[in-house]
Amino acid sequence: MTTFELSIDALRARRNSKWNRYGGDVIPAWVAEMDFSVAAPIQAAVQQTVDQMDYGYPLRNGNRADIAVNNAFAARMKERFDWEVDPDNVLALADLVQGTFAPIRVFSEPGDGVVLQVPAYPPFREAIIDNGRRLIEFPMVDDGTRYQLDIPALERLIDPTTRILVLCNPQNPTGRVFERDELLEFGRVAIERDLIIISDEIHSDLVFDGRKHIPIASLSPEIAARTVTITSPTKSFNIPGLRCAVVYFGSGAARPLLQELPAPHGRSAQHHRHRRDGGGVDAGPALARRGAGASRQGARPRRQPPAQGAAGNKFPYSGSDVHGLARLLQAGV
Ligand SMILES: Cc1ncc(COP(=O)(O)O)c(C=O)c1O
């Protein structure tokens, strides 16, 4: 029987980065993972995988693992937030940082403006700057009781080259859980200025004091059509080493664009999907011929697809199979 709280010796015996980056006299508090044991069903699922040496490509109820992840995400969004999502518009990736890089590359061009709430989780800045986009900082305003979205300031920041608003809700690091009216205002600006919203909702389960998380894409079909929601079980379930994240497109037209992104080693994500299925189609050239504009709903056409390997176009897409969460689903969690 494992206790919820772990001893300092048990924590120091771990081989993770948190407890091994600094010396033995340091109590690490620098990375977003908790020093508790994981929930028993997760532990049992991992244990089953280990016991059975079940390290092949996973299936669940006869479905590919990524389909199992998509269905699990849809069921959970319905249960937690009464939000109906279409499992067909979900894309499972290995981590959320990929899920930030990918829509920035799909929905903007080098030089375009991307608005980011600051202070922010640092990889958001990297996703914007490393891809050659222009970082537009949108400061959170402390009104003495809590941090606010200053919507008039946001409207002043947006210029004709701005393409994307990055929203982090609940916000890391201020901890704000945005309310319905604030999110509606944010969505209104996106609609009026014809912008894509990338909404990181990874902390949506870690909400206290009777507050309620509202997925921005759940507010209206108009907002949903221009929102890419990204989330992961890593924070809620304290499993950052079991890599899995999802990207959800409020518009069915947008999902194929992301799947066709060229991966860093010269093959598109679509290629990898087909390869898993026994196919072998590289959809990168198709995207290049077509451009993405025709498929985008409610957003400006992109001029050029992201060029493979071009300077200012980095994308850490693994292009590989879905990892940890699929394993857990496979084992029945
Ligand atoms: C706001 C936010 N987004 C994304 C991530 C990355 O999550 P993961 O490493 O599970 O992909 C973190 C991790 O701390 C985070 O705080």
The ligand as an SDF file (V2000), in Angstrom:
LIG
                    3D

 16 16  0  0  0  0  0  0  0  0999 V2000
    0.9360   26.4200  -18.9580 C   0  0  0  0  0  0  0  0  0  0  0  0
    1.7190   25.1920  -19.3430 C   0  0  0  0  0  0  0  0  0  0  0  0
    1.5750   24.6990  -20.5800 N   0  0  0  0  0  0  0  0  0  0  0  0
    2.2390   23.6020  -20.9730 C   0  0  0  0  0  0  0  0  0  0  0  0
    3.0980   22.9390  -20.1140 C   0  0  0  0  0  0  0  0  0  0  0  0
    3.8570   21.7470  -20.6450 C   0  0  0  0  0  0  0  0  0  0  0  0
    3.2710   20.5720  -20.2660 O   0  0  0  0  0  0  0  0  0  0  0  0
    3.8430   19.1790  -20.7450 P   0  0  0  0  0  0  0  0  0  0  0  0
    5.2850   19.1580  -20.3510 O   0  0  0  0  0  0  0  0  0  0  0  0
    3.0490   18.1730  -20.0360 O   0  0  0  0  0  0  0  0  0  0  0  0
    3.6670   19.1040  -22.2120 O   0  0  0  0  0  0  0  0  0  0  0  0
    3.2780   23.4110  -18.8110 C   0  0  0  0  0  0  0  0  0  0  0  0
    4.2090   22.7270  -17.8830 C   0  0  0  0  0  0  0  0  0  0  0  0
    4.5290   23.2080  -16.8110 O   0  0  0  0  0  0  0  0  0  0  0  0
    2.5610   24.5720  -18.4170 C   0  0  0  0  0  0  0  0  0  0  0  0
    2.6840   25.0700  -17.1740 O   0  0  0  0  0  0  0  0  0  0  0  0
  1  2  1  0
  2  3  1  0
  2 15  2  0
  3  4  2  0
  4  5  1  0
  5  6  1  0
  5 12  2  0
  6  7  1  0
  7  8  1  0
  8  9  2  0
  8 10  1  0
  8 11  1  0
 12 13  1  0
 12 15  1  0
 13 14  2  0
 15 16  1  0
M  END
$$$$
